[in-house]
Amino acid sequence: MLSDVSLPRLKPGVVGIACVIGAVLTFTTQDMAIKWLSGGYPLHQIILVRALIALLFTLCIFVPLEGGIGILKTRRLKLHLLRGLAVVIANMTFFTGLASLPLSEATAVFYVAPLLITAFSVPFLGERVGWRRWLAVVVGLLGVLLVVRPGSATFSLVAMFPLAAAVAYALLQIMTRKLGMAERAATMAFYIQVTFILVSASVGVLLGDGRLSGQVPASFEFLVRPWIWPEQNDLVIMVTVGVLSGVGGYLISQAYRMAEAGVLAPFEYVALPLALFWGFAIFGEVPDVVAWLGIALIAFAGVYTFLREMTQRRANALERPMPRNR
């Protein structure tokens, strides 16, 4: 009897974990590819191509799977667009930092977002957070300080960009809770991609001629370069980035429908060793001892927070997926 009861529960959990790991693999590969392209193309051009491909995927595959074009009708358009704007800010700040920072360090700092969600749930949602999870937040932020090292000779303002992205993402998740479960995943994905297209195209119209190129610090050149027609190989990479974004978004949505967030979320930290691998294999990046310690503290604090939440089985802001839509 026990096997008859437990087997149906095991299968969705296993499939959910597989979906999470698949999503993390696609997103970290996407991050690596965008960092690779950052030396020659402006960020808004890359994001526009990515969003167009991801939107095409959403309309042709995910929307039909969830009921057809009718699911795109919504009474919460303003909140959808506000969520999309938060994702755009998170993307722009994360990838701007990624262009100058080691892939593993930028990824680690961004993964402090779940801890910020915990902190923000108190003033914005009126939730109660125990001292253990507050301690985890402090430990995670200490890890961030070790990675970015403000005040040191190696510190650069651009190192704070992934942290700004984590703040924007945490606020996004708070807004997602306001939307509740009334909207389908494909609906939310559609409006996010539409927002990406509107913002990146607008920036392209304003700055795509490169009028500010060469007039800003080198760390921000990624934002103001002139648009150029991509070389064939680079265009393939951009299209691949869009496919990865669309597939990853679908996998992460499926995962969190199949199993509890507390079970799945720790597996998202597979992104850290993957980022370390890509950083070393493609860019020859090797974190120093202090950065290793900071990365470890962030990962420990984040995983502990999720495990603590799973133990208490509390419905809170961490019911939503980890930092995605990047």
C-alpha positions in Angstrom: 0.0 0.0 0.0 2.8 2.4 0.8 4.3 1.9 -2.6 0.9 2.5 -4.3 0.6 5.8 -2.4 4.1 7.1 -2.7 4.8 6.3 -6.4 2.4 8.9 -7.9 4.0 11.5 -5.7 7.5 10.5 -6.6 7.1 10.8 -10.4 6.0 14.4 -10.5 8.8 15.3 -8.1 11.5 13.6 -10.2 10.1 15.1 -13.4 10.0 18.5 -11.7 13.6 18.2 -10.6 14.6 17.2 -14.1 12.8 20.2 -15.5 14.5 22.6 -13.0 18.0 21.2 -13.9 17.1 21.5 -17.6 16.0 25.1 -17.1 19.1 26.0 -15.2 21.3 24.5 -17.9 19.5 26.5 -20.6 19.7 29.7 -18.6 23.3 29.5 -17.7 24.2 28.6 -21.3 22.2 31.7 -22.3 24.1 33.8 -19.9 27.4 32.5 -21.2 26.4 33.2 -24.8 25.3 36.8 -24.0 28.6 37.4 -22.2 30.3 36.1 -25.4 28.3 38.5 -27.6 28.8 41.5 -25.2 32.1 42.5 -26.8 30.6 43.4 -30.1 26.9 44.1 -29.9 24.8 46.4 -27.7 22.7 44.8 -25.0 19.4 46.1 -26.3 20.0 44.5 -29.8 20.7 41.1 -28.2 17.7 41.3 -26.0 15.4 42.4 -28.8 16.4 39.4 -30.9 16.1 37.1 -27.9 12.6 38.4 -27.0 11.3 38.1 -30.6 12.4 34.4 -30.8 11.1 33.7 -27.3 7.7 35.4 -28.1 7.5 33.3 -31.3 8.0 30.2 -29.2 5.4 31.3 -26.7 2.8 32.0 -29.3 3.4 28.9 -31.4 4.0 26.3 -28.7 3.2 27.3 -25.2 0.0 29.3 -25.8 -1.7 26.5 -27.8 -0.7 24.0 -25.0 -2.4 26.1 -22.4 -5.7 26.8 -24.2 -5.1 29.0 -27.2 -4.9 32.7 -28.0 -7.9 33.4 -25.6 -5.6 33.1 -22.6 -3.8 36.3 -23.5 -6.8 38.3 -22.6 -6.3 39.9 -19.2 -7.9 42.4 -16.8 -4.5 43.1 -15.2 -2.6 44.6 -18.1 -0.9 47.3 -16.0 0.4 44.8 -13.5 1.6 42.6 -16.3 3.5 45.5 -17.8 4.9 46.5 -14.4 6.1 43.0 -13.9 7.7 43.1 -17.4 9.4 46.4 -16.6 10.9 44.8 -13.4 12.2 41.9 -15.5 13.7 44.3 -18.0 15.5 46.2 -15.3 16.7 42.9 -13.8 18.0 41.8 -17.2 19.7 45.1 -18.1 21.5 45.4 -14.8 22.5 41.8 -14.7 23.9 41.6 -18.2 25.6 44.9 -17.9 27.4 43.6 -14.9 28.0 40.2 -16.6 29.8 41.9 -19.5 32.6 43.1 -17.1 32.4 40.5 -14.2 33.4 36.9 -14.1 30.3 34.7 -15.0 30.4 32.8 -11.7 30.6 35.9 -9.5 27.8 37.8 -11.3 25.6 34.7 -11.1 26.3 34.2 -7.4 25.5 37.7 -6.5 22.2 37.5 -8.5 21.3 34.4 -6.5 20.9 36.4 -3.4 17.4 37.3 -4.8 15.5 34.6 -2.8 16.9 36.0 0.4 15.8 39.5 -0.6 12.3 38.0 -1.4 12.3 36.8 2.2 13.2 40.2 3.5 10.7 42.1 1.3 7.9 39.7 2.2 7.8 41.4 5.7 7.1 45.0 4.7 5.2 44.4 1.4 3.2 41.3 2.3 3.0 41.4 6.1 4.5 38.0 6.5 6.5 36.8 9.5 10.1 35.7 9.2 11.8 33.9 12.0 15.3 34.6 13.3 16.9 31.7 11.5 15.8 32.9 8.1 16.8 36.5 9.0 20.3 35.0 9.9 20.3 33.3 6.5 19.6 36.7 4.8 22.6 38.2 6.7 24.9 35.3 5.8 23.9 35.7 2.1 24.5 39.4 2.1 27.9 38.8 3.8 28.7 36.5 0.9 27.8 39.3 -1.6 30.2 41.6 0.2 33.0 39.0 -0.1 32.3 38.7 -3.8 32.1 42.4 -4.7 34.5 43.6 -2.0 33.5 47.3 -1.8 36.4 49.5 -0.8 39.1 47.2 -2.1 41.4 47.9 -5.0 39.5 45.3 -7.2 36.0 46.9 -6.5 34.2 48.5 -9.4 30.7 50.1 -9.4 29.6 47.6 -12.1 30.0 44.9 -9.5 26.8 46.2 -7.9 24.7 45.7 -11.0 24.0 42.0 -10.4 22.8 43.0 -6.9 20.5 45.7 -8.4 19.2 42.9 -10.7 18.5 40.7 -7.6 16.6 43.6 -6.0 14.5 44.1 -9.1 13.8 40.4 -9.4 12.8 40.2 -5.8 10.3 43.0 -6.2 9.1 41.3 -9.4 8.3 38.1 -7.4 6.4 40.2 -4.8 4.2 41.6 -7.6 3.8 38.1 -9.0 2.2 37.1 -5.8 -0.3 40.0 -6.2 -1.3 38.5 -9.6 -1.9 35.2 -7.8 -2.7 32.0 -9.7 -5.4 33.6 -11.9 -3.1 34.0 -14.9 -1.5 31.2 -16.8 2.3 30.9 -17.2 2.1 31.4 -20.9 0.1 34.6 -20.4 2.7 36.0 -18.0 5.5 35.0 -20.3 3.8 36.6 -23.3 3.5 40.0 -21.6 7.1 39.8 -20.3 8.4 39.2 -23.8 6.2 42.0 -25.2 7.7 44.4 -22.6 11.2 43.3 -23.6 10.5 44.1 -27.2 8.9 47.5 -26.5 11.8 48.6 -24.2 14.7 47.2 -26.3 13.3 48.6 -29.5 12.7 52.0 -27.9 16.3 52.1 -26.6 17.5 51.0 -30.1 15.7 53.9 -31.7 17.2 56.4 -29.2 20.7 55.0 -29.0 21.1 52.5 -31.8 23.0 55.0 -33.9 25.8 54.9 -31.4 25.6 58.6 -30.5 26.9 57.9 -27.0 29.5 55.3 -27.9 32.9 56.2 -26.7 31.6 58.8 -24.4 30.8 56.6 -21.4 33.0 54.5 -19.1 34.1 51.2 -20.7 31.9 49.2 -18.3 28.8 50.8 -19.8 29.8 50.6 -23.5 27.7 47.5 -23.7 24.6 49.7 -23.3 25.3 52.3 -26.0 27.1 50.6 -28.9 25.6 51.2 -32.3 23.5 48.5 -33.8 25.3 46.4 -36.5 24.1 43.5 -38.6 25.4 40.4 -36.9 27.8 38.1 -38.5 26.3 34.8 -39.5 27.7 32.9 -36.5 26.7 35.6 -34.1 23.2 35.7 -35.5 22.9 32.0 -34.9 24.0 32.5 -31.3 21.4 35.3 -30.9 18.7 33.1 -32.2 19.9 30.2 -30.0 19.7 32.6 -27.0 16.1 33.2 -27.8 15.3 29.5 -28.1 17.1 28.9 -24.8 15.1 31.7 -23.1 11.8 30.3 -24.4 12.6 26.7 -23.5 14.0 27.5 -20.1 10.9 29.6 -19.2 8.7 26.7 -20.2 10.7 24.1 -18.2 10.8 26.2 -15.0 7.0 26.8 -15.2 6.3 23.1 -15.7 8.6 22.2 -12.8 6.8 24.4 -10.3 3.5 23.1 -11.4 4.6 19.5 -10.7 6.3 19.7 -7.3 6.6 21.9 -4.2 8.9 24.9 -4.5 10.8 23.8 -1.3 11.7 20.5 -3.1 12.7 22.1 -6.4 14.3 25.4 -5.5 17.6 24.1 -4.0 18.3 22.4 -7.4 18.4 25.9 -9.0 21.7 26.4 -7.3 23.1 24.0 -9.8 23.5 27.2 -11.7 26.5 28.1 -9.6 28.8 25.2 -10.6 27.5 25.5 -14.2 28.5 29.2 -14.2 31.9 28.2 -12.8 32.3 25.7 -15.5 31.3 28.0 -18.4 33.4 30.8 -16.9 36.5 28.6 -16.8 35.9 26.7 -20.1 35.0 29.7 -22.3 36.6 32.7 -20.6 39.4 31.2 -18.5 37.9 32.7 -15.3 39.0 31.3 -11.9 37.6 32.9 -8.7 40.1 33.6 -5.9 39.7 32.2 -2.4 37.7 35.2 -1.1 35.2 34.9 -4.0 34.9 31.2 -3.5 34.0 31.8 0.1 31.4 34.4 -0.8 29.9 32.1 -3.4 29.7 29.3 -0.9 28.0 31.6 1.7 25.3 32.7 -0.8 24.6 29.2 -1.9 24.4 27.9 1.7 22.1 30.7 2.8 19.8 30.3 -0.2 19.5 26.5 0.1 19.0 26.7 3.9 16.2 29.2 3.4 14.3 26.9 1.1 14.9 23.8 3.2 13.7 25.8 6.3 10.6 26.9 4.3 9.9 23.3 3.2 10.1 22.1 6.8 7.6 24.7 8.0 5.4 24.2 4.9 4.5 27.9 4.9 2.8 29.6 2.0 5.0 32.6 1.3 6.9 34.6 -1.3 9.2 31.6 -2.0 6.4 29.7 -3.6 7.5 31.3 -6.9 10.4 30.1 -9.0 13.9 31.3 -8.4 15.6 34.0 -10.4 14.5 33.4 -14.0 13.2 35.3 -17.0 16.8 36.5 -17.5 
